[in-house]
């Protein structure tokens, strides 16, 4: 079900059930279960005034261990927040280059990610995703500041967006994934995955082997 960083930041299959943190219930409890935010020594908080990373670069690519190659083709002219990409030769589209339009929750992820990118560190947004029987999830995302991160000998300033996924209705799956979106280019240059419980568990390293800015 999950493959490398794209799947780390989203989900596969179909079906959707909407909700909001304000509605309370399981989604609000998932927010309370979110592991606490701890700013690292190389991370500064954002104040909602920018600078903001571009939604999508026109050009550039990120190659990862295991052979995954993501090429950035530029934003959709009619929808600048929709990023056109090629992943191992296959054309895909993703909101802000993070959440593919074919993933469950895409309609809600669009606004949620935009609020986080333009928001303050510690801001949290969430919604529910239903992928079928036994695969209902509370998805909560958080702005975790801008980190000075060194990859392959180059230091980048990148906005961190973490994603806590918690199973519902008897589903015990829990995980936290984090993506680093380069402030200069808008590319997602790095991602991590922390498995907490349940299945599936990602076992493919999410480590870049080449980063080419446009």
URJO-V181122 format. One record per pair of residues at least 4 apart in sequence whose C-alpha atoms are under 6 Angstrom apart, sorted by the first residue. I is the first residue (numbers start at 0). GAP is how many residues later the second one is. Records with the same first field share a line. If there is no record, write none. Layout:
BEGIN
I->GAP + GAP
END
This chain:
BEGIN
1->5
2->4
3->4
6->4
9->89
10->92
11->91
12->118
13->90 + 117
14->89 + 115 + 116
15->88 + 113 + 114
16->111 + 112 + 113
17->110
18->108 + 109
19->106 + 107
20->6 + 7 + 105
23->4
26->111
38->4
41->105 + 106
42->103 + 104
43->101 + 102
44->76 + 100
45->74 + 75 + 99
46->73
47->70 + 71 + 72
52->130 + 133
53->132
54->26 + 41 + 131
55->18 + 19 + 27 + 130
56->17 + 128 + 129
57->15 + 16
58->13 + 14 + 155
59->12 + 152 + 153 + 154
60->9 + 10 + 11 + 151
61->7 + 8 + 148 + 149
62->5 + 6 + 145 + 146 + 147
63->4 + 143 + 144 + 145
64->142 + 144
68->18 + 19
69->16 + 17
70->14 + 15
71->13
72->11 + 12
73->10
74->5 + 7 + 8 + 9
75->4 + 6
80->14 + 15
81->12 + 13 + 14
82->10 + 11 + 12 + 13 + 14
83->9
84->6 + 7 + 8
85->4 + 5 + 6
92->7 + 8
93->4 + 5 + 6 + 7
94->4 + 15
100->5
104->4 + 24
108->4
111->13
114->4
115->27
120->22 + 23 + 24
121->21
122->19 + 20
123->17 + 18
124->15 + 16
125->13 + 14
126->12
127->9 + 10 + 11
128->7 + 8
129->6
130->4 + 5
135->31 + 32
136->29 + 30 + 31
137->27 + 28
138->25 + 26
139->23 + 24
140->21 + 22
141->19 + 20
142->18
143->16 + 17
144->14 + 15
145->12 + 13
146->10 + 11
147->8 + 9
148->6 + 7
149->4 + 5
156->26
157->22 + 23 + 24 + 25
158->21 + 22
159->19 + 20
160->17 + 18
161->15 + 16
162->13 + 14
163->11 + 12
164->9 + 10
165->7 + 8
166->4 + 5 + 6
171->26
172->24 + 25 + 26
173->22 + 23
174->19 + 20 + 21
175->18
176->15 + 16
177->13 + 14
178->11 + 12
179->8 + 9 + 10
180->5 + 6 + 7
181->4 + 5
END
